[in-house]
Amino acid sequence: MAKRKQVEKKSDEVLIDVVEVREGAQDFVDKNRNLILGGLGALVLIVGGWIAYTQFIIGPKQREATEQMFQAQVQFERDSFALALTNPGGGYSGFLDIIDGYKGTQAANLAKYYAGVSYLNLGQYQAAISYLKDFKAKGSVLPIMKNGVLGDAYAEENDLAQALSYYKKAVSAGDNELLTPYYLKKVAMLNERNGNLAEALKAYQRIKDEYPTAPDAFDIDKYITRVTPKG
């Protein structure tokens, strides 16, 4: 996993440490691996569904791409991101070769997401942004994940305005009991860091009101207290 950059904390707790906002890639994967792999797995099932019922519809190129990508996915799940991109082993293609060699297939599109997340974890943020923007996300979960990871990539680039924009897009892209409050908290924290306490309070309060059982609601009261006007 990409190492988080360490930023010296300010003495005033209202000034948010940028590291806390930029935890996304490692913290999210560590805490929510099952959701990530489940979201990806849902699309993988669509991509690979030819095995059961679309053998004659998808065509040979898609079938070959799906087979070729298997080992890269294994390396990705092992956090071996560099290998997943270019040399997963066993004579299989990495995500970059899938993207280039199987253009127009669902597998190539999915490989763009994998490549983006891999580059994010390798600290190559512009490459991550490029591949993630090219990824066509569909469904109720993947658009949230795409925009959220784009927010993380921009945050790592210290472009916090763009990070905030993409975190907002992640929040509005769908309603998920885990992902939505996760990115709502990032929206709130960036607003708080920027001194926009009213917007921060709205986002924190929404987590408490709409997602009270989510992990990010566990200690939400302390954040609400921190941005509530005194007196």
C-alpha distance (Angstrom), angle and dihedral (degrees) to the residues before:
residue distance angle dihedral
M1 . . .
A2 3.74 . .
K3 3.78 111.6 .
R4 3.78 115.6 -115.8
K5 3.77 116.4 -117.6
Q6 3.77 112.2 -116.7
V7 3.80 116.6 -128.4
E8 3.79 122.6 -170.9
K9 3.80 110.2 -112.4
K10 3.78 123.1 -123.8
S11 3.77 118.9 -124.2
D12 3.78 93.9 -121.9
E13 3.82 106.8 78.3
V14 3.81 90.6 -149.5
L15 3.80 88.9 70.6
I16 3.79 101.8 82.7
D17 3.79 119.4 -136.8
V18 3.79 107.8 -119.5
V19 3.80 88.7 -138.3
E20 3.81 89.3 65.3
V21 3.79 90.0 55.8
R22 3.78 94.4 44.1
E23 3.81 98.4 51.2
G24 3.78 92.8 104.2
A25 3.78 106.2 110.0
Q26 3.80 99.2 48.0
D27 3.80 101.4 25.1
F28 3.78 94.5 47.1
V29 3.79 94.6 46.7
D30 3.79 92.2 45.7
K31 3.80 95.1 49.5
N32 3.79 100.1 34.2
R33 3.79 106.4 29.8
N34 3.80 92.1 133.0
L35 3.79 92.1 54.8
I36 3.80 93.0 47.1
L37 3.76 93.9 48.1
G38 3.79 89.8 42.1
G39 3.80 91.8 53.0
L40 3.77 91.2 47.1
G41 3.76 90.3 41.8
A42 3.79 91.1 56.7
L43 3.78 89.8 57.8
V44 3.79 91.4 41.8
L45 3.79 88.6 56.2
I46 3.78 89.1 53.1
V47 3.79 90.8 46.5
G48 3.79 92.8 46.5
G49 3.78 98.4 35.8
W50 3.77 91.3 109.5
I51 3.78 87.7 88.6
A52 3.79 90.7 70.6
Y53 3.78 108.7 25.8
T54 3.82 117.6 -13.6
Q55 3.78 102.3 60.0
F56 3.79 93.9 127.1
I57 3.82 98.6 36.4
I58 3.79 105.2 53.9
G59 3.78 96.1 45.8
P60 3.78 137.1 -144.5
K61 3.81 97.2 -66.1
Q62 3.79 93.6 56.5
R63 3.79 92.3 44.7
E64 3.79 91.4 51.0
A65 3.82 92.4 47.0
T66 3.80 91.4 51.1
E67 3.79 91.7 50.5
Q68 3.80 92.4 46.1
M69 3.82 93.7 50.8
F70 3.80 95.6 54.8
Q71 3.80 97.1 89.0
A72 3.80 92.6 45.4
Q73 3.80 88.6 55.3
V74 3.81 89.6 51.5
Q75 3.80 90.9 53.2
F76 3.80 90.6 46.7
E77 3.79 91.3 54.6
R78 3.80 88.1 51.1
D79 3.83 89.6 54.0
S80 3.81 89.3 -115.2
F81 3.77 91.2 136.9
A82 3.80 99.7 163.1
L83 3.80 91.2 52.0
A84 3.80 91.2 46.0
L85 3.80 90.3 55.5
T86 3.78 100.2 49.9
N87 3.80 116.3 -2.6
P88 3.81 116.7 23.7
G89 3.79 92.5 161.3
G90 3.78 136.0 -124.0
G91 3.78 92.4 78.0
Y92 3.81 91.9 -68.9
S93 3.79 126.1 136.1
G94 3.80 124.5 -105.3
F95 3.77 121.6 -129.7
L96 3.81 92.6 -94.4
D97 3.81 92.2 55.2
I98 3.80 90.3 47.1
I99 3.81 89.9 53.4
D100 3.80 93.1 48.6
G101 3.78 99.4 36.8
Y102 3.80 101.7 42.1
K103 3.80 103.9 39.1
G104 3.79 114.8 174.0
T105 3.79 95.9 25.8
Q106 3.78 126.0 115.7
A107 3.80 88.1 -122.8
A108 3.81 91.7 58.7
N109 3.79 90.1 49.6
L110 3.80 92.1 50.7
A111 3.81 89.7 47.0
K112 3.81 88.3 61.4
Y113 3.79 90.3 62.0
Y114 3.79 92.0 47.0
A115 3.81 89.9 48.0
G116 3.79 92.0 49.7
V117 3.80 93.5 51.6
S118 3.80 90.6 44.1
Y119 3.80 92.5 53.3
L120 3.80 90.5 46.5
N121 3.78 90.3 55.9
L122 3.80 90.5 46.2
G123 3.80 91.0 54.6
Q124 3.82 95.1 -112.7
Y125 3.76 96.2 126.7
Q126 3.81 101.9 169.8
A127 3.79 90.6 52.9
A128 3.80 88.6 48.8
I129 3.80 91.2 52.2
S130 3.80 92.6 48.4
Y131 3.80 95.5 52.7
L132 3.79 94.6 41.0
K133 3.79 92.0 52.4
D134 3.80 89.9 52.4
F135 3.81 92.2 51.0
K136 3.82 112.1 101.7
A137 3.80 104.4 -143.2
K138 3.79 119.4 -160.2
G139 3.76 135.0 174.9
S140 3.79 131.4 38.2
V141 3.82 100.4 -62.0
L142 3.80 110.7 30.8
P143 3.84 96.2 62.4
I144 3.81 88.9 55.2
M145 3.78 91.1 48.7
K146 3.81 94.0 46.6
N147 3.80 94.6 51.9
G148 3.77 93.1 41.5
V149 3.79 93.5 53.0
L150 3.80 89.9 46.3
G151 3.80 86.7 54.8
D152 3.80 89.6 52.4
A153 3.80 91.6 50.0
Y154 3.80 92.6 51.3
A155 3.80 90.5 45.8
E156 3.79 89.4 54.6
E157 3.81 87.3 52.2
N158 3.83 88.5 53.2
D159 3.80 89.5 -117.9
L160 3.79 92.4 132.6
A161 3.81 94.7 166.9
Q162 3.79 90.5 60.7
A163 3.79 90.6 41.2
L164 3.79 90.5 55.6
S165 3.79 90.8 47.6
Y166 3.80 92.6 54.2
Y167 3.79 93.8 43.7
K168 3.81 87.4 55.1
K169 3.80 89.5 50.0
A170 3.80 89.4 51.1
V171 3.81 90.2 53.1
S172 3.80 92.7 49.0
A173 3.82 95.4 41.9
G174 3.80 93.4 78.7
D175 3.77 147.3 -30.2
N176 3.78 112.3 -98.6
E177 3.80 123.6 161.6
L178 3.79 92.8 -135.4
L179 3.80 107.4 25.5
T180 3.80 99.9 42.3
P181 3.82 96.8 56.7
Y182 3.80 89.5 41.3
Y183 3.79 91.7 60.2
L184 3.80 92.9 36.2
K185 3.78 86.8 62.1
K186 3.80 90.6 52.5
V187 3.80 89.8 50.4
A188 3.79 89.4 50.9
M189 3.78 94.8 47.0
L190 3.79 94.2 50.1
N191 3.79 91.0 48.0
E192 3.78 89.2 49.6
R193 3.78 91.3 49.6
N194 3.81 89.1 51.7
G195 3.81 91.6 51.0
N196 3.79 93.8 -109.9
L197 3.79 93.4 131.5
A198 3.80 96.6 163.1
E199 3.81 92.0 59.4
A200 3.77 90.9 42.9
L201 3.80 90.4 52.9
K202 3.82 91.3 50.9
A203 3.79 91.9 53.8
Y204 3.81 94.8 44.7
Q205 3.80 90.8 47.2
R206 3.79 91.5 49.4
I207 3.80 89.8 55.8
K208 3.80 89.9 52.5
D209 3.81 94.7 45.4
E210 3.80 102.0 39.1
Y211 3.81 104.4 27.3
P212 3.81 106.3 30.7
T213 3.81 94.1 151.7
A214 3.81 96.4 48.5
P215 3.82 118.4 110.7
D216 3.81 90.0 -117.2
A217 3.81 90.3 58.1
F218 3.80 92.9 59.0
D219 3.82 96.2 94.0
I220 3.79 98.5 12.6
D221 3.82 93.9 125.9
K222 3.78 92.2 70.7
Y223 3.80 90.0 55.3
I224 3.79 91.7 47.5
T225 3.79 90.7 50.4
R226 3.78 91.0 49.5
V227 3.82 94.0 58.4
T228 3.81 99.7 33.9
P229 3.82 111.7 109.5
K230 3.79 111.6 -106.0
G231 3.79 119.7 -125.7
